[in-house]
Amino acid sequence: MKTVFVSAFAERLNGFIDQKRAFGYTYNNVYDPRMFDRMCAEQFPGETSLTADICNAWAIRRGSESAKTSAGWSAFIREFARYLLRNGEQAYVLPPGTGKKGQRYIPHIYSQSELAGVWRAFDGIQPTEAYPVAHLALPTLVRLLYCCGMRPSEALKLGVDDVDLHNGKIFIAESKGNRDRIIMLADDVLEMCRKFNEQIKAYFPSRKFFLAKNSADPYDYRRIGLVFRRLRRELHIESRGDNPPRIYDLRHTFATHRLYQWMRAGKDLYVMMPYLSAYMGHSKLTETFYYVHLVPGMLEEMSGFSYGSVAELFPEVVETDE
């Protein structure tokens, strides 16, 4: 189904999206082209060429928008310009470095006590007429995010057939970077998923999505974010930095806690990190390192690491007469 655009770029935007999808990209509202289309219709109604003025207006950061999101919007308009050029049109290509990412977002790493509070809060969610299985789906969702390190978008897109409850594995298709992967489930997580599946089948026996809102639709990420923020405030989970704790930070917490547990078990981290990278769906180890954080206090408690032991890593320097 074609997206309805209203600007002078309508036909070309649809062509651009069709081409991207033909190359295997999902382009499902990650950077919604309708916002660009509306800006062109409102601010540049008579303009039919992609000019520098349009691109620079689009690249301006919006309100509280993160630097990373702003950079993503700039990449979108840059790709659209290249599409137009390939089709023989004149188009301005936004220079590299426009909308720089700036500093990386510092996530919140949840402590074990904070996680316990999150589980209790989500277990207390009540169903409503609009969300009749919220009390089943949302507690399962947050546990999957932490226990499997999935992105929220990955969990919400899971079809019923993507979750193999017999062999204990989850198939994640076309995630970030257009990559597929398989996640193996721990025994207790598998049992949780089996129990959830039996319970939700009583409501929607032929549902399409595993974490379904109803028979046909998954939960909306924005709605879940609102629920999470409300519960977080009730739990008084405060930020340790400049950024408020997010539901996405459960993925960062998974990676960090796994590293701590390997340290306590005496595992060789150089050997184990590639496994973690593949499990999380990363193409490079540097992407995985971004998810690992050394939180003072939590590091020592969970890993058994002592800063005093650092001295053992360096040989004693003995002065000589030479």
N, C-alpha and C positions, 0 to 999 in steps of 0.2 A: 504494500500500500504506500503510495507516494505521500510524502510530507507536503502539507499545504503551505507554500510560501507566498508572500504578498509583495515583495520588492521587485525591482527591475532585474534582480539576479535569480529570480525564482527558478526558471528553467535550468540555468547553469548550476545552481546549487543541487537540484535533483540529479543532474548528470554527474556531478562530482561525487555525491553520495553513492549513486549506483556503481560508479567505477570502483570506489573504495571497497564496497561490499563484494564486487566481482573478484577483487584481489584477495578476499578472505577476511577483511576487517568487518567487525560487527557494526560499528558506528551507531550504537544504540544510546543516544543522548549523553554520551560522556562529555562532549562539548556541544551542546544543543545548537545546531545551525539556525534554529528559529530565532534565537536571540540576536544573532548577527543580521538576519533578514529583517527583523523588526527595527533594528537600529538604522539600517539603510533606508527603509521605507519612511521612517520618521525624520531622520536628519539629512538624508541625501536622496529625496524622492525622485529627482530628475536625472540622477547620475547612473549611467549604464556601464561605465568602466570602473575597474577596481583601482582607485587612485590612492596616492599617498595620504591624502586627508582622511579617506575612509579607514585605511589601515591604522593610522596613528590614533584616530578616534576610538577604534576598536581595541587597541593595545593599552589604553588607559586603564589602570587598576580600578576595580569597582568596589567602593565602600570598604567592608571588612574582608574582602577577598584575599586569600593567601597569595604569596608570591608564586608558589608552585602552580596554583590554578591559573593565575594571570599568564604565566609562561606557556601553559597549555593552550590557552585561548590564542596566543600569538602564533603558536605552531599550527593551529587549525587554519588561520587566515593565510599563513605562509604556504601551506599545502594547497589551499584553494587557488591562490595566485599562480602557482606552478601548473595547476590543472588548466587554468585559462591560457597560460602561455603555450602549453602543449597543443591547445586547440587554435592557435594562431591569433589570439587576442593580445592586446596590450594590457599589462597588469603590473602593479607595483608589488614587489616582493619585500616584505618587512625585513630589514637587515638583522643578521644574527646578533644576539645580545639585547634586542628590544624586549622589555619585560623580563629582565633577568630574575632568576629564581631567588637570589639573595640567600639568606641563612636558611639552613635546613630546619624543618619543624621539629621541635623537641617534644617527643611523646611522653605520656604519663605511663610509668611502669607500675602496675598495681601490685600492692603487697598481698600476701596470702590472706591476711585478715580483711583487706578491702575486697578481694575476690569472694570470700565467704559472704560478705555483706551483699555483694551484687547477686550472688546465687539466691540468697534469701529474699531479696527484693523482687527479683523476677519470678520466683516461685509464688509470690503473693499477688501476682497480677490476676485480675478477674476478667472473665469474658464479658463482652458487650454484644449488643445486637449487630453492630457493624463489624466486630471482630470476635466471632463466636469461639474461636480456638486460640485466642491470644494466650490463654493460661497454659496451653500445651506447646505452641510453636515458639514463643519468645524465650522461655527458659531453656529449651533445647538449642535455640540459635546461639545464645550467648555462651553456652558451654562448648558448642562446636567451634566457635571462633577462638576460644582460648585453648581448648584441648587439641585442635588440629591446626591452629595458626592460619586459618583461612581469611581471605578478605571478605568483608560483609557482602559485597556484590556477588562473590562466588557462591556463598552459602544460600543466598536468596534465589539465585538462578537454578539451583539444583532441581532437576526433574526427578520424579519418582524412580525412574529407571537408572538414574545416575548413582543411586545409593544401593550398593549390593549388600543386603543385610544377611546374606548367607555366608559370603566369604569375608565380610568385614572390610570393604573398601569403597571409596568414593571416587568417581570419575569427574574431573573438572575440565570442561571443554572450553576452548577459546577464551582463556583468561587474559590477563595483562600480557602484552607482547604477542598475542594470538597463539599462546602456547597451551597445550593440553598436559594434564598430569593425573596421576593416581595417588590418592592418600589412603594409607592403611590405618585402620581404626584400632585403638587399644581395646581390650576386652570390655572394660567398664563403659567406654564410649559406645561401643557396638551395642551393648545391652540397653543403654539409654535410648539409642536410635530405634531399636526394635520395639521397646515399650511405647515410645512416642508414636511409631507407625501404627501399632495396633489401636492406640487410643484415637488417633485422628481419623482412621478409617471408619470409625463409627459415625463421624460427622460427614466426611466426604470420601465415600468408598472408591470413587474414580477420579480423584484429584490429579491435576497435571504436575504441580510442584511438590517437592518433598516438604518444605516448610511453607505450607499453603495458607493463604488468608481465606480462601474459599475454594470451590471446585476448579476454578479456572485461573486464579491470579495468585502471585506471590505477595509477600509483604513488601511495602514500600520502605526503602531505606530511610527516607526523610522522617516518616512516621516513627520508625524504630529509634531514630536519633532523638526525637522529641521525648519519647518514653524514657530513654536512657538518661537524658539530661535531668528530667524530673526526679527520677530515682536517685541519681548521683547527688543531687542537692539534698534530698531527704537523708541520704547516708552520710552527708558532710564529707565527701571525698574531695579534698582540696588539691589544687595543682601544686606541684613542687617547683614550677617555673612560671613562665609567662602565658602558657597555653592551657586552656581547660581540658580536663580528661575527656577522651572521646571513646566511643564504642570501638573504633578502629584500633585504638591502643591495646586492645586485647591481643591483637596479632603481634605487636611489638613485645608485649608481656610474655607471650608464648615463647618467642625466640630467646628472650633474655633469661627466663626461668629455665629453659632447656639447657642453656649454656651453664648456668649455675649448678644444675643437677649433674651434668657431666663432670664439672670440676670437682664436686663432692665425691663422685664415684671414681675419680682418678683417671678419667678417659683422656686420650690424646686429642686435644681440640683441633689440631691440624688434620687429623684423620676424620673427625666427626663433622666438621663444618660443611664439607661437600654434601653430606647426607641431609643436613638441615637445609642447605640451599636448594637441593632438588625437591625436598618435601614441601617447601614454601613456594616453589614455582619460579625461582630466580634463575637467570641465565648466567650470572656472574657472582662470584663470592663477595665482591664489593657491595652488591645489593643486599646480601644477607648481613654483612657487617653493620650496615646502617640500622638494622633492626635490633642489634645487640647493644645494651646499655649497662654500664657499671654504676649501680646505684649504691652509694655509701650506706652502710647499715644492712640493707637487703643483701648485698653481695656477700658480706661476711657471714650473715646468718644462714643463707641458703646454700652457699658453696663450701663453707668451711675454710675459706681463704683468709689468711692472715697477712697483713701488710708486713709484719715482721719477717715472714718467710721469704720476702723478696731478696733479702741479703744472701740467701742460700743460692740464688741464681747466679751470683757473681763470685768468682774466685777471690780469695784474700790476696791483696797486693802486699808483697814483702819487699822492703827496700834492700837493695844490694849496694855494694861499693862500686859496681861498674858504672 
